[in-house]
Amino acid sequence: MIFLIRSFLRRWRKESGDAPLPSVAVLAYDAVSVMEAAFASLLHQRPSLFRPQQQAGNGGRFGNKGSVSCDMSMEDMNSWEHGAAIARALRSVHLPHGLTGSIRFDEDGKRADFSMDVMEMTPESRLVKVGTWSDSDGLQMVTKSFPHRGFLPKQKNFK
């Protein structure tokens, strides 16, 4: 996994020059990595899981157990036969080296054991790390004093 991340970042730098990697691209990369790991695990355990199965009484045709709706208000809603297995596989993914750090989920499917840097923009439009937030420790400030806090630039009028 680390090799793939380094390769991805090298290609990004080569093709984009000094352009920063957008946060949406970083999150999308990690999301696809989580999906790939979950499906790889499922298919390793049951290689024929998604292959169509011949059903008795349907004239030899392949198919599933009926239509699946995305309408959550339906009382007699059919769920996809593989939905629960996919959800379990997604919750069991642990990627120690995602672009956004270690990726793991709790039993409810929420990301667990992660942290984020808390940034503040200076009057010169530079981002400065002022703290860290984690799901286990909450907000931890790095510094107590912010010399630029409260700074209000002169109002500019645009025509």
C-alpha positions as CSV (number, residue, x, y, z in Angstrom):
1,M,0.0,0.0,0.0
2,I,2.8,2.4,0.9
3,F,4.3,1.9,-2.6
4,L,1.0,2.7,-4.2
5,I,0.7,5.9,-2.2
6,R,4.2,7.0,-3.0
7,S,3.7,6.2,-6.7
8,F,0.4,8.2,-6.7
9,L,2.1,11.2,-5.1
10,R,5.0,11.1,-7.5
11,R,2.7,11.0,-10.5
12,W,0.7,13.9,-9.0
13,R,3.8,16.1,-8.5
14,K,5.1,15.2,-12.0
15,E,1.8,16.1,-13.7
16,S,0.7,19.1,-11.6
17,G,3.9,20.8,-10.7
18,D,3.5,22.8,-7.4
19,A,-0.3,22.5,-7.4
20,P,-1.5,21.2,-4.0
21,L,-3.4,17.9,-3.9
22,P,-7.1,18.9,-3.3
23,S,-8.5,17.4,-0.1
24,V,-11.4,16.0,-2.1
25,A,-8.9,14.0,-4.2
26,V,-7.2,12.7,-1.1
27,L,-10.5,11.6,0.4
28,A,-11.6,10.0,-2.8
29,Y,-8.4,8.1,-3.1
30,D,-8.8,6.7,0.4
31,A,-12.5,5.9,-0.2
32,V,-11.6,3.9,-3.3
33,S,-8.8,2.1,-1.4
34,V,-11.3,1.2,1.4
35,M,-13.8,-0.2,-1.2
36,E,-11.0,-2.2,-2.9
37,A,-9.9,-3.7,0.3
38,A,-13.4,-4.6,1.4
39,F,-14.3,-6.3,-2.0
40,A,-10.9,-8.1,-2.1
41,S,-11.6,-9.5,1.3
42,L,-15.1,-10.6,0.4
43,L,-13.9,-12.2,-2.8
44,H,-11.0,-13.9,-1.1
45,Q,-13.4,-15.5,1.4
46,R,-16.1,-16.4,-1.3
47,P,-14.7,-16.1,-4.8
48,S,-18.1,-16.9,-6.5
49,L,-20.1,-14.4,-4.3
50,F,-21.1,-12.1,-7.2
51,R,-21.4,-14.7,-9.9
52,P,-25.0,-15.1,-11.1
53,Q,-26.6,-18.2,-9.7
54,Q,-29.1,-20.2,-11.7
55,Q,-32.4,-20.2,-9.9
56,A,-34.9,-23.1,-10.0
57,G,-38.2,-22.3,-11.8
58,N,-37.0,-19.4,-13.9
59,G,-36.4,-21.3,-17.1
60,G,-32.6,-21.4,-16.6
61,R,-32.3,-17.6,-16.6
62,F,-30.0,-15.8,-14.3
63,G,-31.4,-13.1,-12.0
64,N,-31.8,-12.0,-8.5
65,K,-34.7,-12.2,-6.1
66,G,-36.6,-9.3,-7.5
67,S,-36.2,-5.6,-7.8
68,V,-34.2,-3.6,-5.3
69,S,-35.5,-0.1,-4.5
70,C,-33.6,2.9,-3.1
71,D,-36.8,4.3,-1.7
72,M,-36.3,4.1,2.1
73,S,-39.9,4.9,2.8
74,M,-41.2,1.6,1.5
75,E,-42.4,-0.8,4.2
76,D,-41.8,-4.0,2.2
77,M,-38.4,-2.9,0.9
78,N,-36.1,-5.6,-0.5
79,S,-32.5,-5.3,0.4
80,W,-29.8,-6.5,-2.0
81,E,-28.7,-10.0,-1.1
82,H,-25.1,-9.0,-0.7
83,G,-25.6,-5.7,1.1
84,A,-25.1,-6.9,4.6
85,A,-21.9,-8.8,3.7
86,I,-20.5,-5.7,1.9
87,A,-21.4,-3.5,4.9
88,R,-19.6,-5.9,7.3
89,A,-16.6,-6.1,5.0
90,L,-16.4,-2.2,4.8
91,R,-16.6,-2.0,8.6
92,S,-13.8,-4.5,9.0
93,V,-11.3,-2.7,6.8
94,H,-8.1,-1.4,8.4
95,L,-5.6,0.4,6.2
96,P,-2.7,1.7,8.3
97,H,-1.3,3.9,5.5
98,G,-4.0,5.8,3.8
99,L,-3.3,9.3,2.4
100,T,-5.3,10.7,5.3
101,G,-3.6,8.4,7.8
102,S,-4.7,5.2,9.4
103,I,-8.2,4.2,8.3
104,R,-10.4,2.0,10.5
105,F,-14.1,1.9,11.3
106,D,-16.1,1.2,14.4
107,E,-19.0,-1.2,14.7
108,D,-21.4,1.5,13.4
109,G,-19.3,2.1,10.3
110,K,-17.9,5.5,11.5
111,R,-14.3,6.2,11.0
112,A,-12.3,5.6,14.2
113,D,-8.9,6.3,15.6
114,F,-8.1,9.3,13.4
115,S,-7.0,12.9,13.9
116,M,-7.1,16.1,12.0
117,D,-4.9,19.2,12.1
118,V,-6.6,22.4,13.1
119,M,-5.4,25.2,10.9
120,E,-5.7,29.0,11.2
121,M,-5.1,31.4,8.3
122,T,-2.9,34.4,9.0
123,P,-3.5,37.9,7.6
124,E,-0.9,37.0,5.0
125,S,-3.1,34.0,3.9
126,R,-0.7,31.4,5.3
127,L,-2.1,28.4,7.0
128,V,-0.6,27.7,10.5
129,K,-1.3,24.6,12.5
130,V,-2.8,25.6,15.8
131,G,-4.0,22.3,17.1
132,T,-5.1,18.8,16.6
133,W,-8.5,17.2,16.8
134,S,-9.0,13.4,17.3
135,D,-12.1,11.3,17.9
136,S,-10.5,10.0,21.1
137,D,-9.0,13.1,22.6
138,G,-11.0,16.0,21.2
139,L,-9.3,19.3,20.5
140,Q,-5.7,19.7,21.6
141,M,-4.3,23.2,21.0
142,V,-0.7,23.5,20.0
143,T,-0.2,27.1,21.1
144,K,-2.0,29.4,23.5
145,S,-1.2,32.7,21.9
146,F,-2.2,33.9,18.4
147,P,-0.6,37.3,17.7
148,H,-2.7,37.8,14.6
149,R,-6.0,36.9,16.2
150,G,-8.4,39.8,16.2
151,F,-6.6,41.5,13.3
152,L,-9.1,43.1,11.0
153,P,-7.8,44.5,7.7
154,K,-9.0,47.8,6.4
155,Q,-12.3,47.5,4.6
156,K,-11.9,47.5,0.8
157,N,-14.5,48.9,-1.5
158,F,-14.9,47.3,-4.8
159,K,-16.6,49.0,-7.8
